[in-house]
Amino acid sequence: MNNESKTSKQWLIPLIIIPLVLILLAVYVVLNYANGRPLFALPIDQTATIESNDNDDERLKIANAEIKKLRTKLADQTNILKAKEQEVVRLIAERDRLKKTPTESAAPAAEETVEEKKQATVTDVYSEMAPKQAAMILNELSPTEVVAILEDVDAETQAEIIGKMDPKKAAALTQLIAN
């Protein structure tokens, strides 16, 4: 029996104690590595540690100065952006104000431009023409030109001329005149 108990004690060391020691060693290595410490600490010169602390302090001061500089730049950019936004709002308000006020011509009605006089003359010619003849000629012009001419003609003459025109062109002209 003594022999059997001795063999069970012999198995205790390789099966329990050795794996336990290996696990503890692995935990030590992992924790030191995770904390950035060397695995085996050797006595080091304290002056080197002080110099590295001074170097760290200098780097920290430089980093803080850079952060302060960037914050100042950010504040300046924010102020510029706010000023631009106010300028945009002011310009939009001015645009809206200008849209609401009717545009008054600088020249009196008696001083029509040469272009308006020509347009009035052309309009008079077409309003005096027979609707069938006017329709034949207007069929050859572009729709925008026809609209410019027909806008100044009275509604009854417009109806007669458009009635004699090509139906497709008459439909297009009707839409342009309506708009």
C-alpha positions in Angstrom: 0.0 0.0 0.0 2.8 2.3 0.7 4.0 1.7 -2.8 0.7 2.7 -4.3 0.5 6.0 -2.3 4.0 6.9 -3.4 3.1 6.5 -7.1 0.0 8.7 -6.7 2.2 11.4 -5.2 4.6 11.1 -8.0 1.8 11.8 -10.5 0.7 14.8 -8.6 3.7 16.9 -9.6 3.5 16.4 -13.4 -0.3 16.6 -13.6 -1.1 19.5 -11.4 1.9 21.5 -10.2 3.8 21.9 -13.5 0.7 23.1 -15.5 -0.2 25.5 -12.7 3.4 26.9 -12.8 3.2 27.3 -16.6 -0.2 29.1 -16.4 1.1 31.5 -13.8 4.2 32.2 -15.9 2.0 32.9 -19.0 -0.2 35.2 -17.0 2.8 37.2 -15.8 4.2 37.5 -19.3 0.9 38.6 -20.7 0.2 41.2 -18.0 3.7 42.7 -18.3 3.4 42.9 -22.0 -0.1 44.5 -21.9 1.2 47.1 -19.4 4.2 47.9 -21.5 6.7 46.8 -18.9 9.7 44.7 -19.6 9.5 41.0 -18.6 12.4 41.1 -16.3 13.1 44.4 -14.6 16.7 45.3 -14.3 18.0 48.1 -12.1 18.0 51.2 -14.3 19.7 54.5 -14.0 17.3 57.0 -12.4 18.7 59.9 -14.5 17.5 58.3 -17.7 14.0 58.1 -16.2 14.1 61.8 -15.3 15.3 62.7 -18.8 12.5 60.7 -20.4 10.0 62.4 -18.1 11.4 65.8 -19.1 11.1 64.7 -22.8 7.5 63.6 -22.2 6.8 67.0 -20.5 8.2 68.8 -23.5 6.2 66.7 -26.0 3.1 67.3 -23.9 3.7 71.1 -24.0 4.1 71.0 -27.8 0.9 68.9 -28.2 -1.0 71.3 -25.9 0.3 74.3 -27.9 -0.8 72.6 -31.2 -4.3 71.9 -29.7 -4.7 75.5 -28.6 -3.6 76.7 -32.1 -6.1 74.4 -33.8 -8.9 75.5 -31.4 -8.2 79.1 -32.3 -8.2 78.3 -36.0 -11.5 76.5 -35.5 -13.0 79.5 -33.8 -11.9 81.8 -36.6 -13.3 79.4 -39.2 -16.6 79.3 -37.3 -16.8 83.1 -37.2 -16.1 83.3 -40.9 -18.8 80.7 -41.6 -21.3 82.6 -39.5 -20.5 85.9 -41.3 -20.9 84.1 -44.7 -24.3 82.7 -43.6 -25.5 86.1 -42.5 -24.3 87.5 -45.9 -26.3 84.8 -47.7 -29.4 85.5 -45.6 -29.1 89.2 -46.4 -28.7 88.6 -50.1 -31.7 86.2 -50.2 -33.8 88.9 -48.4 -32.6 91.5 -50.9 -33.4 89.2 -53.8 -36.9 88.6 -52.4 -37.4 92.3 -51.9 -36.4 93.0 -55.4 -38.7 90.4 -56.8 -41.7 91.9 -54.9 -41.1 95.5 -56.1 -42.3 96.0 -59.7 -39.6 97.1 -62.0 -40.3 100.6 -63.2 -38.8 101.6 -66.5 -36.5 104.5 -66.3 -37.7 106.1 -69.6 -41.2 107.4 -70.0 -43.7 105.6 -72.2 -43.3 108.2 -74.9 -39.6 107.2 -75.3 -40.1 103.6 -76.6 -37.0 101.8 -77.7 -36.4 101.1 -81.4 -37.1 97.4 -80.8 -40.6 98.2 -79.3 -41.4 100.5 -82.2 -40.5 97.7 -84.7 -42.6 95.2 -82.7 -45.5 97.6 -82.7 -45.2 98.1 -86.4 -45.1 94.4 -87.1 -48.1 93.8 -84.9 -50.1 96.5 -86.6 -49.3 94.9 -90.0 -50.5 91.5 -88.9 -53.6 92.8 -87.2 -54.6 94.6 -90.5 -53.9 91.5 -92.6 -56.6 89.0 -93.4 -56.4 86.2 -90.8 -55.8 83.5 -93.5 -52.8 85.4 -94.9 -51.4 86.2 -91.5 -51.7 82.5 -90.5 -49.8 81.4 -93.5 -46.9 83.7 -92.8 -46.9 83.1 -89.1 -46.7 79.3 -89.7 -43.2 79.9 -91.1 -41.9 81.8 -88.0 -40.7 80.3 -84.8 -43.3 79.9 -82.0 -41.5 82.5 -79.8 -41.6 85.1 -82.6 -45.2 84.4 -83.2 -46.1 84.8 -79.6 -44.3 88.1 -79.4 -46.3 89.3 -82.4 -49.7 88.0 -81.2 -49.4 89.2 -77.7 -50.1 92.8 -78.8 -53.0 91.8 -81.1 -56.6 91.9 -79.7 -58.2 88.6 -78.7 -60.6 88.5 -81.5 -57.9 88.9 -84.2 -55.7 86.4 -82.3 -58.5 83.8 -82.4 -59.1 84.3 -86.1 -55.4 84.0 -87.0 -54.7 81.0 -84.7 -57.9 79.3 -86.1 -56.4 79.4 -89.6 -53.0 78.1 -88.6 -51.6 74.5 -88.6 -53.3 72.8 -85.7 -50.1 71.5 -84.1 -48.5 74.9 -84.2 -51.7 76.6 -83.0 -51.7 74.3 -80.0 -48.1 75.1 -79.2 -48.7 78.8 -79.5 -51.8 78.6 -77.3 -49.6 77.0 -74.6 -46.9 79.7 -75.0 -49.4 82.5 -74.9 -51.1 81.1 -71.8 -47.8 81.0 -70.0 
